[in-house]
Amino acid sequence: MEKQDKLEIVSKYFGDFTEQQTNQLRQLEALYTEWNEKINVISRKDIDALYEKHVLHSLALAVVCPFDKGARVVDIGTGGGFPGIPLAIFFPEVEFLLSDSIGKKIKVVQEVADAIGLKNVTAVHTRVEEIKGRTFDYAVSRAVAPLKDLWRWVNPMLARGQKGEELPNGLICLKGGDLTNEIKDTGLKRIIQAWSVHDIFPEPAFEEKFVVYIPKL
């Protein structure tokens, strides 16, 4: 029952998971706890708050931009698989490429995806700027690099159009703290949109956390 109780922080905001999705989410705690003992992919102090600080946080992107069936999404610097793994569970008919420059982290991502039966995830050991010959509808990330760098990397590989219910194709990422200078440095302040994660999920952990969006240019 303990695992189910921990999942309640997610089911508090999402009431329409299928049985398969619920089972996949429930398996994450044991898998990440086991892998974290071998490879530190999640902060030791955060592993007990996996469902709030990692899974629910990642799903803020799903609220702001529900992806259409068949959309192609690249997760830049996915680390242990966030936000990509929770999003892939949430959107089983969306194609996700999870990339990271650290091979041992990508190994964990692939092992977790395989263990829970995610068929819509490909994990690759590469820097996102080295991905060639592929285009995506959306790029996602969480606290990987300054917005200016993220945008420089992903804009060339984003396709024009709109494969989401709310937003045209673009970069949609999770950020924290005062973003004033970071947004200014992009030179794109006029078109950047931001939403407070705390407004989406009013939990103390999400104060000063934001979803930031830049449309494809």
C-alpha positions in Angstrom: 0.0 0.0 0.0 2.9 2.3 0.6 3.7 2.7 -3.1 0.1 3.4 -3.9 0.0 6.1 -1.3 3.0 7.8 -2.8 1.4 7.7 -6.2 -1.6 9.7 -4.8 0.2 13.0 -5.3 -0.1 12.3 -9.0 -3.6 10.8 -9.0 -4.7 13.9 -7.0 -4.4 15.9 -10.3 -4.9 13.2 -12.9 -7.9 10.9 -12.7 -8.0 9.2 -16.1 -5.0 6.9 -16.2 -5.5 3.5 -17.7 -4.7 0.4 -15.7 -1.5 0.0 -17.7 -0.4 3.6 -17.1 -1.1 3.3 -13.4 1.0 0.1 -13.2 3.8 1.7 -15.2 3.8 4.7 -12.8 3.8 2.4 -9.7 6.8 0.5 -10.9 9.0 3.6 -11.2 9.7 3.9 -7.5 11.2 0.4 -7.1 13.1 0.7 -10.4 14.7 4.1 -9.6 15.4 3.1 -6.0 17.3 0.1 -7.3 19.2 1.9 -10.1 20.0 4.9 -7.9 22.0 2.6 -5.6 24.2 1.7 -8.6 24.2 5.0 -10.5 23.2 8.3 -8.9 20.6 9.5 -11.4 18.3 11.2 -8.8 19.3 13.3 -5.8 19.5 11.0 -2.8 17.3 13.3 -0.8 14.7 13.4 -3.6 14.2 9.6 -4.2 11.5 9.5 -1.5 9.7 12.3 -3.2 10.0 10.7 -6.7 6.3 11.1 -7.6 6.1 14.7 -6.6 9.4 16.2 -7.5 10.1 14.2 -10.6 6.9 12.6 -12.0 4.3 15.2 -11.2 6.8 18.0 -12.1 7.4 16.5 -15.5 3.7 16.2 -16.1 3.2 20.0 -15.8 4.3 19.9 -19.5 1.4 17.6 -20.3 -1.0 20.1 -18.8 0.4 23.1 -20.7 0.8 21.3 -24.0 -1.1 18.1 -24.6 0.7 16.4 -27.5 -1.3 15.0 -30.4 -1.2 11.4 -31.4 1.9 10.8 -33.6 3.8 13.9 -32.4 7.6 13.5 -32.2 9.3 14.8 -29.1 12.9 15.0 -28.1 14.0 15.2 -24.5 17.2 17.2 -24.2 19.6 16.0 -21.5 17.1 13.6 -20.0 19.3 12.5 -17.2 17.5 9.7 -15.5 14.5 10.1 -17.8 12.8 13.3 -16.8 10.6 14.7 -18.1 10.6 12.1 -20.9 9.6 8.9 -19.1 6.5 10.3 -17.3 5.5 12.1 -20.5 5.9 8.8 -22.5 3.7 7.0 -20.0 1.1 9.8 -20.3 1.2 10.0 -24.1 1.6 6.3 -25.3 0.8 7.3 -28.9 3.6 10.0 -29.0 7.1 9.1 -30.1 9.9 10.2 -27.7 13.6 10.4 -28.2 15.5 10.8 -24.9 19.0 12.0 -25.3 21.9 12.5 -22.8 25.6 12.9 -23.1 26.2 10.6 -20.1 26.1 7.0 -21.1 25.4 5.5 -17.7 22.3 7.7 -17.3 21.0 6.6 -20.8 21.5 3.0 -19.7 19.2 3.6 -16.7 16.6 5.3 -19.0 16.6 2.3 -21.4 16.4 -0.2 -18.6 13.5 1.6 -16.9 11.6 2.0 -20.2 12.1 -1.7 -21.1 11.1 -2.8 -17.6 7.7 -1.0 -17.7 7.0 -1.9 -21.3 7.3 1.6 -22.9 7.2 1.0 -26.6 7.3 4.7 -27.6 10.8 5.6 -26.1 14.2 5.5 -27.8 17.1 6.4 -25.6 20.3 7.7 -27.2 23.8 8.5 -25.8 24.5 11.8 -27.6 24.5 15.5 -27.2 21.4 16.9 -28.7 23.3 19.2 -31.0 24.9 16.1 -32.6 21.5 14.6 -33.6 21.4 14.7 -37.4 18.8 14.0 -40.0 15.8 14.0 -37.7 13.1 16.5 -37.1 10.8 16.9 -34.1 7.5 18.7 -33.3 8.5 19.6 -29.7 11.7 19.6 -27.6 11.4 19.3 -23.8 13.9 19.6 -21.1 14.3 20.1 -17.3 17.0 22.4 -15.9 19.6 21.3 -18.4 21.0 24.6 -19.8 20.3 28.3 -20.2 17.3 29.0 -22.5 19.6 30.7 -25.0 21.6 27.5 -25.5 18.6 25.2 -25.5 17.0 27.3 -28.2 20.2 27.4 -30.3 20.4 23.6 -30.2 16.8 22.7 -30.9 15.4 25.4 -33.3 17.1 23.9 -36.4 15.6 20.4 -35.7 12.0 21.6 -35.0 9.4 21.1 -37.7 6.9 23.9 -38.4 3.2 23.2 -37.6 1.2 22.3 -34.6 1.1 18.7 -33.2 -0.3 19.7 -29.8 -3.8 20.8 -28.7 -2.7 24.1 -27.2 0.6 25.3 -28.7 2.4 25.4 -32.0 5.5 23.3 -32.3 8.4 24.5 -30.2 10.6 24.2 -27.1 8.7 23.6 -23.9 10.8 23.2 -20.7 10.9 23.3 -17.0 12.8 26.0 -15.3 13.3 27.4 -11.8 14.1 30.7 -10.1 14.2 34.2 -11.5 14.2 33.8 -15.3 14.3 37.6 -16.1 17.9 37.6 -17.4 17.7 34.2 -18.9 14.7 35.1 -21.0 16.3 38.5 -21.9 19.4 36.8 -23.1 17.5 34.8 -25.7 16.5 38.0 -27.6 13.1 36.4 -27.9 11.3 37.9 -24.8 8.4 39.1 -26.9 7.3 35.6 -28.0 8.3 33.6 -24.9 5.5 32.4 -22.6 5.8 31.1 -19.1 3.4 29.5 -16.6 3.9 28.9 -12.9 4.0 25.2 -12.0 2.6 26.1 -8.6 -0.5 27.5 -10.3 -0.9 24.2 -12.1 -0.1 22.0 -9.1 -0.4 24.1 -5.9 2.2 22.1 -3.9 5.0 23.8 -1.9 7.7 22.0 -3.9 6.7 23.9 -7.0 7.1 27.5 -5.8 9.4 29.4 -8.2 9.1 26.6 -10.8 8.0 27.4 -14.3 7.0 26.0 -17.6 8.6 28.1 -20.4 7.7 27.9 -24.1 9.3 29.2 -27.2 7.5 28.6 -30.6 9.4 27.3 -33.6 10.8 30.2 -35.7 
